Amino acid sequence: MKTLLGNMDDKSPAQALYAVAELRKYVSTTELEMVAGARSVGLSWEAIALCLGVSKQAVHQKYGKR
């Protein structure tokens, strides 16, 4: 994560928050792509939920209708 954000020591708080927001968008998009890929090769919602550290219901609710 530090590599993605870079060195925060020389950034203002606003710049650091912007970097965190961009990282959040990147992680969200990547997670969506990884879940779709996992489903396309047959992983169950339960297996995906286990990998993400959430309940089966939570992962299905978030990604099940996409």
ChimeraX attribute file (.defattr): number of C-alpha atoms within 10 A of each C-alpha:
attribute: neighborCount
match mode: 1-to-1
recipient: residues
	/A:1	7
	/A:2	7
	/A:3	6
	/A:4	9
	/A:5	12
	/A:6	12
	/A:7	10
	/A:8	13
	/A:9	8
	/A:10	9
	/A:11	12
	/A:12	10
	/A:13	11
	/A:14	9
	/A:15	12
	/A:16	17
	/A:17	13
	/A:18	12
	/A:19	17
	/A:20	15
	/A:21	12
	/A:22	13
	/A:23	15
	/A:24	12
	/A:25	12
	/A:26	11
	/A:27	12
	/A:28	12
	/A:29	11
	/A:30	12
	/A:31	14
	/A:32	14
	/A:33	12
	/A:34	13
	/A:35	18
	/A:36	16
	/A:37	12
	/A:38	15
	/A:39	15
	/A:40	10
	/A:41	8
	/A:42	10
	/A:43	13
	/A:44	14
	/A:45	20
	/A:46	15
	/A:47	15
	/A:48	19
	/A:49	17
	/A:50	13
	/A:51	9
	/A:52	13
	/A:53	10
	/A:54	12
	/A:55	15
	/A:56	16
	/A:57	12
	/A:58	12
	/A:59	18
	/A:60	16
	/A:61	11
	/A:62	10
	/A:63	13
	/A:64	13
	/A:65	6
	/A:66	8
